[in-house]
């Protein structure tokens, strides 16, 4: 409030000087229902007043001169309005903006614009994701703040800005952001056998593979077999980031098992890879019988003979096997075998000659067995020999019947002779007498009664243990 005293001119020292025309001794200010002020200094100045509330207030003022004259100023009405909260424009990010979230999250810039007519300083608070709000002082007119967002959750996320003025009045705005996975996980399955043979149940299938690991924040790898087990893979990476993994899943039945491997990152994003494992039953043992060939001839001496049994097998068989070999009605020989080459020498008896069978049976740990049989032909490798000692081809009978004596030798034990027989044409037949010291027919004697005179062709036959024979012959003439 001001009061103008006017100007008077006074001549002093032959000069006109300007002086106040009047002197004010009091200033009165009246604000209805607010203040009644008497300022005895006069002349007016600036005054402060506090209004109790919103409304229209009449203000009157007057100045009092030293002579008591009062000068009234035109009255005024002041309208007092309630204080308004801060006003700001949220420039960025736009509502619904997409934010790429990596394993370490992301940052988003908050930008506000405000007018110079606001009641500063403000306190600007920014809240998000349930974290404590960040707060700082702001005096306008441009506000910028970078906010760090965590890697989760993906999808809708809120960002709230609250501006508070010194009176405690506040304005809040909230915007929605859309969290997107900026580096989704990848998963790959290593090479595996599509068809696998179950040697026993349950059968454990092993799968290995890789993921993008820490570059996309992989936190888990899981597996699921259709009609089979589900679970979590084993993290085999050196850094514990699932960049390599292994699955060992027990399958309880024969059949096909589609499966899925799923990698999940820290934002809950998943990626999958799939395949199928077919579980086949373990077949009976498979072997190739290399020797002896079917129908092979085997030389048999008095002590029999030997034959080498040779088998070849694959490394993919279910070992150890039990290999049993049977022949000639003898108890089978059995032994353990782990592959891939099997050799066994079998002793054959000296008899029979001709067709003889050899049977091989291979049995795996599950009790599955494969049998093959081959025919061998036994041949006499050392046939017997027989010889007649010198004898009198013409003999005189003093009486009838007359006994003819013959002696001789055979190859004996060296060819397994078991019998010597004689036969006279039109005369007697029978077995010779074994006169050898070792009872091997290496020497023998025949005493055959002849009933009439005449010529008697005869044959001496030696037989070995394989049934092979050898003969020697001659003729005796009997006369009176």
Residue, then its C-alpha position, 0 to 999 in steps of 0.5 A: x500500500x502506498x500513499x502519495x504526499x504530493x509536491x510543494x515548491x519552497x524557495x530556499x537560497x534563491x532556489x525552488x525545492x520540491x518538498x512533500x505537500x503533506x505529512x502522513x502520520x498513520x496508515x490504516x488497512x482493513x481486510x474484512x474478517x482477516x486483519x485490522x491494521x494501524x501503522x503509525x509510521x504513515x505513508x504505507x508499505x507492504x503488509x502480509x496477511x493470512x486468509x483463513x480460507x477460500x472466499x471473497x475478501x473486501x480490502x479498504x485502506x486510508x492514510x491520515x495526514x498530520x492535520x487529521x485529514x483522512x484520504x480513503x483509497x478505493x476499496x478492492x475485493x480479493x478472491x482467495x481460492x483453495x491451493x491446487x496440487x502440482x500439475x505436471x505432464x508425463x512425457x516419457x515413457x508412453x503408457x503401455x510402452x514395451x520394455x525389453x528385459x534381459x537377465x539383469x532387467x532393464x532401465x527406463x527413462x522417466x521424463x516430466x515437464x512442469x510450468x514455472x508457475x508451480x509452487x516449488x520445490x517439489x518432492x518427486x517420488x517414483x514407485x514400481x514393482x513393490x520396491x521402495x519409492x525413490x524420492x528427490x527434490x525438484x524445482x522445475x521445469x524439466x525432470x529426468x530420472x532413469x529407473x532400473x527395472x528387475x528382470x521379472x515379471x514379464x507382461x504388465x508392470x506399473x510405474x507411479x510418479x507422485x509430485x508433492x509441493x511444500x504445502x503437502x499437496x500431491x499429484x500422482x500419475x500411474x502408467x503401465x509398461x509391458x515387460x518383454x523378454x529381450x533375450x529368450x532362452x534357447x535349448x538344443x538336444x545333443x545327438x541321441x539314438x532314436x531307437x534304443x535296446x532295453x536289456x532290462x527294465x526300467x531302462x535309463x535313457x540319457x540325453x544331453x544338450x545345451x541352452x543359451x545359459x547366462x546370456x538369457x538367464x536360464x534358471x532351469x531345464x526340465x524334461x517330460x516324456x509322454x507316458x513316462x517320467x517328468x523331472x528336472x535335468x542335471x546342470x552339467x555346466x562349469x559355471x552353473x548357468x545351465x549352458x549344458x545339461x543332462x537328463x537320465x530318465x527311467x522308462x518302465x516299458x517297451x514302446x515309443x516315448x515322445x519327449x520335450x526339453x524345456x528351458x526357463x529363464x529368470x523372467x519365466x520365459x520358456x523355450x522347448x525342443x522335442x524328440x522321440x525315443x523308441x525303446x525296443x526289447x533286447x533281442x536274443x544273442x546274435x552270433x556268427x558261427x565261423x568254424x567249423x563249416x556245416x558238414x565239415x569232415x573231422x578225422x577221428x583216430x583211436x583217441x577221437x579227434x578235436x574240432x575248433x569252434x569259432x564264433x564272432x559277435x558284435x560289441x552291441x550285444x548284452x554281455x556277458x554271455x554263457x556259451x554252451x557247446x553240446x555234442x554226442x550226448x555228452x554234458x555241455x561245456x559252459x563258460x562266460x564270454x564277453x565278446x567279440x571273438x570266441x574260440x573253443x577246442x572241442x574233443x570228439x570221441x572216436x565214434x561214431x563215424x559219419x554224421x555227428x552234431x555239434x550244438x552251440x547255445x549263447x545265453x545273455x544275462x536276461x536269459x535270452x538264448x540263441x542256439x545253432x546246430x551244425x553237422x560234422x562228418x566223422x572220418x577214420x583218420x587211422x584205419x586198421x591194418x591186418x596181416x596173416x603170417x606165413x602158413x602151409x597152403x596145402x595141408x594133409x588131414x590125418x582125420x576129420x574134422x581137421x583144425x587149421x591154425x592161422x596167426x597174424x598181426x594188426x595195427x592194434x592200439x595205433x588204430x584202435x582195433x577192437x576185433x579180429x574175425x575170420x570166415x572160410x568159404x564153405x567153412x566156419x566163421x568166428x572170432x579170432x583169439x587176441x594173443x597180444x600182451x596188451x590186449x589190443x589185437x596187435x597179434x591174434x590166432x585163428x583155429x578153425x575146424x574143417x570138416x572135409x577135404x578141399x580148397x577153403x578160401x578165407x578172409x581175416x577182418x580187423x575192425x577198429x573202434x570207429x567201425x572201420x575194417x581191414x581184411x587179408x585173405x588166403x586159401x588152404x587146400x586140405x587133402x588126405 
